[in-house]
């Protein structure tokens, strides 16, 4: 079922989760152990992230180095299928521009369609670790909107091979990312919102926001989106704080602000267990307020802390 169908068929705020694929070398059971404590809450869908390939240099026997491409978290397509098969829950694989040409992207979409997966989240993705700014693969997409248009083309039966006849139309429900505190590369919020509206006009069905820790940022974002004609569902993305290191890592990595009250409470903690308690309380407060506001879905970035998120959802429900 499509994400938008879940939303349209419900008169209450839904729950969804986002997970990381296991690292290469880890089995599928590590993923199931992560998801098991979350499934009692009947999530409407599970997002599965995708991580672009990395370039590393390996030393050869003759002393020279060769450039090798590695993927540390492979298998998003098969992971989505495994989750659907085991838990009977819809999945949303992430699609990224980085590391893929357009033909590889089309093949991935065809495979997802064969597997009966109805949803994708379309993202540009981050720059590679050895890049100062994002660079697409040769023959790949530079912007998320171009990737989005490739998905909508397939939804209209338009494939890269123009001479194909009587083509099958896919039916992907397409999500895109929104940034309540502005994408860090956008010169201003107005420009960022125009880019987001262009994605919606090009066929995006819903928006999932980057994490935020001040609900007023989300409320203002929704208001501004509606003011310029963005009328699709806007799903808040939520993440717990669980370590003192995140006081510096989160703002630096995700270009977000942490409220003074939260940062001071975390800074005063003596251990990370104390931080977890603060993070859990803050996330619960956010969730309660957002639920009262009437958000369509509460989307939790679990990312290694399923029990912490489970405790919040249990108290919420």
C-alpha positions in Angstrom: 0.0 0.0 0.0 1.1 3.5 -0.7 2.1 5.9 2.1 -0.6 8.3 1.0 -3.2 5.5 1.1 -2.2 4.8 4.7 -2.7 8.4 5.5 -5.9 8.9 3.6 -7.5 5.8 5.2 -6.7 6.8 8.7 -8.3 9.4 11.0 -5.4 9.4 13.5 -1.7 10.0 13.6 0.2 7.0 12.3 3.6 5.6 13.3 6.6 4.8 11.1 10.2 4.0 11.5 13.5 4.4 9.6 16.3 1.9 9.8 19.8 1.4 8.5 20.7 -1.8 6.5 23.1 -4.0 8.4 26.8 -3.5 7.7 28.4 -5.9 5.2 29.2 -9.1 7.1 26.2 -8.9 9.4 23.2 -11.2 8.8 19.6 -10.3 8.4 18.9 -11.4 12.0 20.7 -8.3 13.3 18.0 -6.3 11.4 15.2 -8.4 12.8 16.5 -7.9 16.3 16.4 -4.2 15.7 12.8 -4.3 14.4 11.2 -6.8 16.7 10.7 -4.4 19.6 9.1 -1.9 17.3 6.6 -4.1 15.5 4.1 -4.1 18.5 3.2 -0.6 17.5 1.9 -1.7 14.1 3.9 0.8 12.0 2.3 1.8 8.7 5.6 1.6 6.9 9.4 1.1 7.4 11.9 3.3 5.6 15.2 1.7 4.7 18.1 4.0 4.0 20.6 3.7 1.2 24.3 4.6 1.5 26.4 5.4 -1.5 29.5 3.6 -2.4 32.9 4.7 -1.1 36.3 4.8 -2.8 39.2 3.3 -0.9 42.8 2.7 -1.9 44.2 -0.8 -1.4 47.9 -1.5 -1.5 48.9 -4.1 -4.2 51.8 -6.6 -4.0 54.1 -4.4 -6.1 53.6 -1.6 -3.6 51.3 0.5 -5.7 47.8 1.4 -4.8 44.5 0.7 -6.6 41.2 2.5 -6.2 38.4 0.1 -5.1 34.7 0.9 -4.8 33.0 -0.6 -1.8 29.5 -0.5 -0.4 29.4 -0.9 3.4 25.6 -1.4 3.7 24.4 -3.2 0.6 21.1 -4.9 0.0 18.3 -2.2 0.4 16.1 -3.9 -2.2 16.3 -7.4 -0.6 16.0 -5.9 2.9 12.8 -4.2 2.0 11.5 -7.5 0.5 12.6 -9.4 3.7 10.8 -7.0 6.0 7.6 -7.2 4.0 7.8 -11.0 4.0 8.5 -11.3 7.7 6.3 -8.6 9.2 3.7 -7.9 6.5 4.4 -4.2 6.6 5.0 -1.8 3.8 8.5 -0.5 3.1 10.0 2.6 1.6 13.4 2.2 0.1 15.6 5.3 -0.3 16.8 6.2 -3.8 19.8 8.4 -4.1 21.6 10.1 -7.0 25.1 9.5 -5.8 26.8 6.4 -7.1 24.3 5.5 -9.8 23.9 6.1 -13.4 20.4 6.4 -14.9 20.4 2.9 -16.3 21.2 1.4 -12.9 18.5 3.5 -11.4 15.9 2.2 -13.9 17.0 -1.4 -13.1 16.6 -0.8 -9.4 13.1 0.7 -9.9 12.1 -2.3 -12.1 13.3 -4.7 -9.4 11.4 -2.8 -6.7 8.3 -2.9 -8.9 8.7 -6.7 -9.3 8.9 -7.1 -5.6 5.6 -5.3 -5.1 7.1 -2.3 -3.3 4.8 0.7 -3.8 6.9 3.5 -2.3 10.3 5.2 -2.8 11.9 8.2 -1.0 13.9 10.2 -3.6 17.0 12.0 -2.3 20.1 13.5 -3.9 22.2 12.0 -1.1 25.4 13.3 0.5 28.7 14.0 -1.1 31.2 11.1 -1.1 33.7 11.2 1.8 36.5 12.2 -0.6 34.4 15.0 -2.2 34.1 18.6 -1.0 30.7 18.9 -2.7 28.3 16.5 -4.3 29.3 15.1 -7.7 27.1 12.8 -9.7 28.2 9.6 -11.4 28.9 10.0 -15.1 25.5 9.7 -16.6 23.8 10.1 -13.3 21.5 12.6 -11.8 22.8 15.8 -10.1 19.6 16.8 -8.4 16.8 14.9 -6.6 14.2 16.5 -8.9 15.8 14.8 -11.9 15.7 11.4 -10.1 12.1 12.1 -9.2 11.3 12.8 -12.9 12.8 9.4 -13.8 10.5 7.7 -11.3 7.4 9.6 -12.7 8.5 8.7 -16.2 8.3 5.0 -15.2 4.9 5.6 -13.6 3.8 6.8 -17.0 5.4 3.9 -18.8 8.3 5.9 -20.2 11.5 3.9 -20.1 15.0 4.9 -21.2 14.8 2.7 -24.2 12.4 4.8 -26.3 11.5 2.1 -28.7 9.9 -0.1 -26.1 6.2 -0.8 -26.9 3.3 -1.6 -24.6 5.3 -0.9 -21.5 4.2 -1.6 -18.0 3.5 1.5 -15.9 4.9 1.4 -12.4 2.8 2.9 -9.5 5.4 4.3 -7.1 4.3 6.7 -4.4 7.1 9.2 -4.2 8.4 10.9 -1.1 10.9 13.7 -0.9 12.9 15.4 1.9 11.9 18.8 3.5 14.1 20.9 5.7 12.4 22.9 8.5 15.7 24.7 9.2 16.7 25.0 5.5 19.0 22.8 3.4 22.5 23.9 4.2 23.3 24.5 0.5 20.3 26.8 -0.1 21.0 30.5 0.1 17.8 31.2 2.0 14.6 29.6 3.1 12.5 31.1 0.3 14.8 29.5 -2.3 14.7 26.1 -0.5 10.9 26.2 -0.4 10.7 27.0 -4.1 12.9 24.0 -4.9 10.6 21.8 -2.7 7.5 23.1 -4.5 9.1 22.3 -7.8 9.5 18.7 -6.6 5.8 18.5 -5.6 4.8 20.0 -8.9 6.9 17.4 -10.7 5.1 14.5 -8.9 6.2 14.2 -5.3 3.3 12.7 -3.2 4.5 13.5 0.3 7.3 15.1 2.3 9.3 13.7 5.2 11.3 16.3 7.1 14.8 16.2 8.4 15.0 15.8 12.1 14.3 18.9 14.3 14.2 19.4 18.1 12.0 22.5 18.2 8.4 21.8 17.1 7.9 25.5 16.3 10.4 25.0 13.4 8.1 22.3 12.0 4.9 24.4 12.5 6.5 27.3 10.7 7.7 25.1 7.9 4.3 23.7 7.3 2.7 27.1 7.3 5.2 28.4 4.8 4.8 25.4 2.6 1.0 25.8 2.6 1.4 29.5 1.8 3.2 28.8 -1.5 0.8 26.0 -2.6 2.5 22.8 -1.2 -0.5 20.8 -0.1 0.9 17.2 0.1 1.3 15.5 3.5 4.3 16.8 5.5 5.6 14.1 7.8 7.8 15.1 10.7 11.1 13.2 11.1 12.1 12.7 14.8 15.3 11.4 16.4 16.2 10.9 20.1 19.4 12.3 21.6 21.3 9.7 23.5 24.9 10.9 23.9 26.7 14.1 24.8 28.8 13.9 21.6 25.6 14.6 19.6 25.6 18.2 21.0 28.3 18.9 18.4 27.8 16.1 15.9 24.2 16.8 15.0 24.5 20.5 14.4 27.7 20.0 12.4 26.4 17.0 10.3 22.8 18.0 9.8 23.0 21.8 10.1 20.3 22.0 12.7 19.9 24.0 15.9 19.4 22.4 19.3 17.2 24.3 21.7 19.0 25.9 24.6 17.0 24.1 27.2 17.8 20.7 25.6 21.5 21.4 25.1 22.0 22.6 28.6 20.1 19.6 30.1 22.3 17.2 28.0 25.5 19.1 28.9 24.7 18.8 32.6 24.4 15.0 32.4 27.2 12.9 34.0 26.7 9.8 31.8 25.2 8.9 28.5 22.5 6.9 30.4 21.4 10.2 31.9 21.4 11.7 28.4 19.2 8.9 27.1 16.6 9.8 29.8 16.7 13.4 28.8 16.5 12.5 25.1 13.5 10.2 25.7 11.6 12.8 27.7 12.3 15.4 25.0 11.2 13.1 22.2 8.0 12.1 24.0 7.1 15.8 24.6 7.7 16.5 20.9 5.6 13.6 19.9 2.7 14.5 22.2 2.6 18.1 20.9 2.9 17.0 17.2 0.1 14.4 17.7 -2.2 17.1 19.1 -1.3 19.3 16.1 -2.7 16.5 13.9 0.4 15.4 12.0 -0.3 12.6 9.5 2.5 10.4 10.7 5.2 10.4 13.4 8.3 9.1 11.6 11.1 8.0 14.0 14.8 7.7 12.9 15.7 4.7 15.1 19.3 4.4 13.8 20.7 2.0 16.5 18.3 3.0 19.3 15.1 1.0 18.8 14.4 0.4 22.5 14.7 4.1 23.3 12.2 4.9 20.5 10.0 2.0 21.6 9.8 3.4 25.1 8.7 6.8 23.7 6.0 5.3 21.4 4.7 3.1 24.2 4.3 6.1 26.5 2.7 8.0 23.6 0.1 5.4 22.8 
